[in-house]
Amino acid sequence: MLSIVIQAGGESRRMGRNKALIPFLGKPLIARVVERMSRVGDELLVTTNQPVELEFLGLPLFPDLLPGRGALGGLYTALSAAAEAFVAVVACDMPFASPEVIHHLFERLQETGADVAIPKTQDGFEPLHAVYRREKCLPAVKAALEDGQQRMISWFGEVSVLTIPAEDLVVLDPRGVVFLNLNTPEDWAQAETLALDNP
């Protein structure tokens, strides 16, 4: 019932290279995220525009269906590629991506009948650590793209969105690290220290 899609973009402007491949505690960051996400879901796949570089994962790899359309285009590819009725989308640069949080979001989505279960922190929504109902979300995302939208949440008005406040996830994320994403070498160093203390 649940597909897990790891979004692995390409070049990171701030890192200067593909973040998915930069070593994190001795292994490519995306390998860490794959390992964590393999604990939940019925299929696991990756969206990437550099499939040759990620063949080592041994997973299905899907390039963007609409190149150059940013994160929203990536979400469209994820929803299109997934085979299951529900789709969890996770960014490859989240070293503490949580299968427990994803499972909780999935359960809440089923319980409530909503179309999106998405955490919200003080920084806003976390669309790259959320769960989507494919049947309702795919056409809404496609329509937003056809309308020239770029924001990841530009289509939320067309579907039923269940917002999960970060404080509701404290039991599953007591350190508040699940939504950390790595954009700079400084971020990397701090996250590795956190991971050494408590993986």
C-alpha positions as a Markdown table, in Angstrom:
| # | Residue | x | y | z |
|---|---|---|---|---|
| 1 | Met | 0.0 | 0.0 | 0.0 |
| 2 | Leu | 2.9 | 2.4 | 0.6 |
| 3 | Ser | 5.7 | 3.4 | -1.8 |
| 4 | Ile | 8.8 | 5.1 | -0.5 |
| 5 | Val | 10.4 | 7.5 | -3.0 |
| 6 | Ile | 13.7 | 9.1 | -2.2 |
| 7 | Gln | 14.3 | 12.3 | -4.0 |
| 8 | Ala | 17.9 | 12.7 | -5.2 |
| 9 | Gly | 18.2 | 15.9 | -7.2 |
| 10 | Gly | 21.5 | 16.6 | -8.8 |
| 11 | Glu | 24.1 | 19.3 | -8.3 |
| 12 | Ser | 23.7 | 21.3 | -5.1 |
| 13 | Arg | 24.7 | 24.9 | -5.6 |
| 14 | Arg | 25.9 | 25.3 | -2.0 |
| 15 | Met | 27.7 | 22.0 | -1.7 |
| 16 | Gly | 29.1 | 22.2 | -5.3 |
| 17 | Arg | 28.3 | 18.5 | -6.0 |
| 18 | Asn | 25.7 | 15.8 | -5.8 |
| 19 | Lys | 24.8 | 15.7 | -2.1 |
| 20 | Ala | 23.5 | 12.1 | -2.4 |
| 21 | Leu | 27.0 | 10.8 | -3.0 |
| 22 | Ile | 28.9 | 12.8 | -0.4 |
| 23 | Pro | 30.2 | 10.4 | 2.3 |
| 24 | Phe | 28.3 | 10.6 | 5.6 |
| 25 | Leu | 30.0 | 8.5 | 8.3 |
| 26 | Gly | 31.8 | 6.6 | 5.6 |
| 27 | Lys | 29.0 | 5.8 | 3.2 |
| 28 | Pro | 27.2 | 7.9 | 0.6 |
| 29 | Leu | 24.5 | 9.9 | 2.3 |
| 30 | Ile | 21.8 | 8.4 | 0.1 |
| 31 | Ala | 22.8 | 4.9 | 1.2 |
| 32 | Arg | 22.1 | 5.9 | 4.8 |
| 33 | Val | 18.7 | 7.2 | 3.8 |
| 34 | Val | 17.9 | 4.1 | 1.8 |
| 35 | Glu | 18.9 | 1.9 | 4.7 |
| 36 | Arg | 16.6 | 3.8 | 7.1 |
| 37 | Met | 13.7 | 3.9 | 4.7 |
| 38 | Ser | 14.0 | 0.2 | 3.8 |
| 39 | Arg | 12.3 | -0.6 | 7.1 |
| 40 | Val | 8.9 | 0.7 | 6.0 |
| 41 | Gly | 6.9 | 0.5 | 2.8 |
| 42 | Asp | 6.1 | -2.0 | 0.1 |
| 43 | Glu | 8.4 | -0.6 | -2.6 |
| 44 | Leu | 11.4 | 1.7 | -2.5 |
| 45 | Leu | 12.6 | 3.7 | -5.5 |
| 46 | Val | 14.7 | 6.8 | -6.3 |
| 47 | Thr | 14.1 | 9.8 | -8.5 |
| 48 | Thr | 17.3 | 11.2 | -9.9 |
| 49 | Asn | 18.6 | 12.9 | -13.0 |
| 50 | Gln | 21.9 | 11.2 | -12.6 |
| 51 | Pro | 20.9 | 7.5 | -12.6 |
| 52 | Val | 24.3 | 6.1 | -13.6 |
| 53 | Glu | 25.8 | 7.5 | -10.4 |
| 54 | Leu | 23.2 | 5.8 | -8.3 |
| 55 | Glu | 23.1 | 2.4 | -10.0 |
| 56 | Phe | 25.1 | 1.0 | -7.0 |
| 57 | Leu | 21.9 | 1.2 | -4.9 |
| 58 | Gly | 20.3 | -1.6 | -6.9 |
| 59 | Leu | 17.0 | 0.2 | -6.8 |
| 60 | Pro | 14.6 | 1.4 | -9.5 |
| 61 | Leu | 15.8 | 4.9 | -10.7 |
| 62 | Phe | 13.5 | 7.4 | -12.4 |
| 63 | Pro | 14.6 | 10.7 | -14.0 |
| 64 | Asp | 12.3 | 13.7 | -13.9 |
| 65 | Leu | 9.4 | 13.5 | -16.3 |
| 66 | Leu | 9.4 | 17.3 | -16.5 |
| 67 | Pro | 13.1 | 18.4 | -16.3 |
| 68 | Gly | 13.8 | 21.9 | -15.0 |
| 69 | Arg | 10.6 | 22.1 | -13.0 |
| 70 | Gly | 12.3 | 22.0 | -9.6 |
| 71 | Ala | 11.0 | 20.3 | -6.5 |
| 72 | Leu | 7.4 | 20.3 | -7.6 |
| 73 | Gly | 8.4 | 18.6 | -10.9 |
| 74 | Gly | 10.3 | 16.1 | -8.7 |
| 75 | Leu | 7.1 | 15.4 | -6.7 |
| 76 | Tyr | 5.2 | 14.8 | -9.9 |
| 77 | Thr | 7.8 | 12.3 | -11.0 |
| 78 | Ala | 7.7 | 10.6 | -7.6 |
| 79 | Leu | 3.9 | 10.3 | -7.6 |
| 80 | Ser | 3.9 | 9.1 | -11.2 |
| 81 | Ala | 6.6 | 6.4 | -10.7 |
| 82 | Ala | 5.1 | 5.0 | -7.5 |
| 83 | Ala | 3.0 | 1.8 | -7.9 |
| 84 | Glu | 1.2 | 1.9 | -4.5 |
| 85 | Ala | -1.8 | 3.9 | -3.5 |
| 86 | Phe | 0.1 | 5.9 | -0.9 |
| 87 | Val | 3.5 | 7.5 | -1.5 |
| 88 | Ala | 6.0 | 8.7 | 1.1 |
| 89 | Val | 8.4 | 11.2 | -0.3 |
| 90 | Val | 11.8 | 11.7 | 1.4 |
| 91 | Ala | 14.7 | 14.0 | 0.5 |
| 92 | Cys | 18.1 | 12.3 | 0.1 |
| 93 | Asp | 19.8 | 14.9 | 2.2 |
| 94 | Met | 18.0 | 14.1 | 5.4 |
| 95 | Pro | 20.3 | 11.9 | 7.4 |
| 96 | Phe | 17.8 | 11.4 | 10.2 |
| 97 | Ala | 14.8 | 10.6 | 7.9 |
| 98 | Ser | 12.5 | 8.6 | 10.1 |
| 99 | Pro | 10.7 | 5.4 | 9.2 |
| 100 | Glu | 8.8 | 5.7 | 12.4 |
| 101 | Val | 7.5 | 9.2 | 11.5 |
| 102 | Ile | 6.7 | 8.1 | 8.0 |
| 103 | His | 4.7 | 5.1 | 9.4 |
| 104 | His | 2.8 | 7.5 | 11.8 |
| 105 | Leu | 1.9 | 9.8 | 8.9 |
| 106 | Phe | 0.8 | 6.9 | 6.8 |
| 107 | Glu | -1.5 | 5.6 | 9.7 |
| 108 | Arg | -2.9 | 9.1 | 10.2 |
| 109 | Leu | -3.7 | 9.4 | 6.5 |
| 110 | Gln | -5.6 | 6.1 | 6.5 |
| 111 | Glu | -7.4 | 7.0 | 9.7 |
| 112 | Thr | -8.6 | 10.4 | 8.6 |
| 113 | Gly | -9.1 | 9.8 | 4.8 |
| 114 | Ala | -7.0 | 12.9 | 4.1 |
| 115 | Asp | -5.0 | 13.2 | 0.9 |
| 116 | Val | -1.7 | 14.5 | 2.4 |
| 117 | Ala | -0.2 | 14.0 | 5.8 |
| 118 | Ile | 2.6 | 16.5 | 6.3 |
| 119 | Pro | 4.6 | 17.7 | 9.3 |
| 120 | Lys | 4.8 | 21.4 | 10.0 |
| 121 | Thr | 7.7 | 22.9 | 12.0 |
| 122 | Gln | 8.5 | 26.5 | 12.9 |
| 123 | Asp | 10.1 | 26.7 | 9.5 |
| 124 | Gly | 7.0 | 25.6 | 7.7 |
| 125 | Phe | 5.7 | 22.5 | 5.9 |
| 126 | Glu | 8.0 | 19.5 | 5.3 |
| 127 | Pro | 6.8 | 18.2 | 1.9 |
| 128 | Leu | 10.0 | 16.1 | 1.5 |
| 129 | His | 9.1 | 14.0 | 4.5 |
| 130 | Ala | 5.4 | 13.5 | 4.0 |
| 131 | Val | 2.9 | 11.0 | 2.7 |
| 132 | Tyr | 0.5 | 11.5 | -0.2 |
| 133 | Arg | -2.6 | 9.7 | -1.5 |
| 134 | Arg | -1.5 | 9.1 | -5.1 |
| 135 | Glu | -5.0 | 9.1 | -6.7 |
| 136 | Lys | -5.9 | 12.6 | -5.5 |
| 137 | Cys | -2.5 | 14.2 | -5.4 |
| 138 | Leu | -1.1 | 13.3 | -8.8 |
| 139 | Pro | -3.7 | 15.2 | -10.8 |
| 140 | Ala | -3.6 | 18.2 | -8.5 |
| 141 | Val | 0.2 | 18.4 | -8.8 |
| 142 | Lys | 0.0 | 18.0 | -12.6 |
| 143 | Ala | -2.6 | 20.8 | -12.8 |
| 144 | Ala | -0.4 | 23.1 | -10.7 |
| 145 | Leu | 2.6 | 22.4 | -13.0 |
| 146 | Glu | 0.4 | 23.1 | -16.1 |
| 147 | Asp | -0.6 | 26.4 | -14.4 |
| 148 | Gly | 3.1 | 27.4 | -14.1 |
| 149 | Gln | 3.3 | 26.9 | -10.3 |
| 150 | Gln | 6.6 | 26.1 | -8.7 |
| 151 | Arg | 5.9 | 26.1 | -4.9 |
| 152 | Met | 5.7 | 22.6 | -3.4 |
| 153 | Ile | 2.5 | 23.4 | -1.6 |
| 154 | Ser | 0.9 | 25.5 | -4.4 |
| 155 | Trp | -1.8 | 22.8 | -5.0 |
| 156 | Phe | -2.8 | 22.1 | -1.4 |
| 157 | Gly | -6.0 | 24.0 | -1.8 |
| 158 | Glu | -7.2 | 21.3 | -4.2 |
| 159 | Val | -6.9 | 18.4 | -1.8 |
| 160 | Ser | -7.5 | 17.5 | 1.9 |
| 161 | Val | -4.3 | 18.2 | 3.9 |
| 162 | Leu | -3.7 | 16.8 | 7.4 |
| 163 | Thr | -1.1 | 19.0 | 9.1 |
| 164 | Ile | 0.9 | 17.3 | 11.8 |
| 165 | Pro | 2.6 | 19.8 | 14.2 |
| 166 | Ala | 6.2 | 19.0 | 15.0 |
| 167 | Glu | 5.3 | 19.0 | 18.7 |
| 168 | Asp | 3.0 | 16.0 | 18.0 |
| 169 | Leu | 6.1 | 14.0 | 16.8 |
| 170 | Val | 8.3 | 14.6 | 19.9 |
| 171 | Val | 7.8 | 11.0 | 21.1 |
| 172 | Leu | 9.1 | 9.8 | 17.7 |
| 173 | Asp | 11.7 | 12.6 | 17.3 |
| 174 | Pro | 12.8 | 13.6 | 20.8 |
| 175 | Arg | 16.0 | 15.3 | 19.6 |
| 176 | Gly | 14.2 | 17.3 | 16.9 |
| 177 | Val | 16.5 | 16.1 | 14.1 |
| 178 | Val | 14.3 | 14.3 | 11.6 |
| 179 | Phe | 13.8 | 17.3 | 9.3 |
| 180 | Leu | 17.4 | 18.4 | 9.3 |
| 181 | Asn | 18.7 | 18.7 | 5.7 |
| 182 | Leu | 22.3 | 19.2 | 4.8 |
| 183 | Asn | 23.1 | 22.2 | 2.5 |
| 184 | Thr | 26.6 | 23.2 | 3.6 |
| 185 | Pro | 29.8 | 21.6 | 4.8 |
| 186 | Glu | 29.0 | 23.0 | 8.3 |
| 187 | Asp | 25.6 | 21.3 | 8.3 |
| 188 | Trp | 27.4 | 18.1 | 7.3 |
| 189 | Ala | 29.9 | 18.3 | 10.2 |
| 190 | Gln | 27.2 | 19.0 | 12.8 |
| 191 | Ala | 25.0 | 16.2 | 11.6 |
| 192 | Glu | 27.8 | 13.7 | 11.6 |
| 193 | Thr | 28.5 | 14.6 | 15.2 |
| 194 | Leu | 24.9 | 14.2 | 16.1 |
| 195 | Ala | 24.8 | 10.8 | 14.4 |
| 196 | Leu | 27.9 | 9.6 | 16.2 |
| 197 | Asp | 26.2 | 10.6 | 19.5 |
| 198 | Asn | 23.0 | 8.8 | 18.6 |
| 199 | Pro | 22.5 | 7.3 | 15.2 |
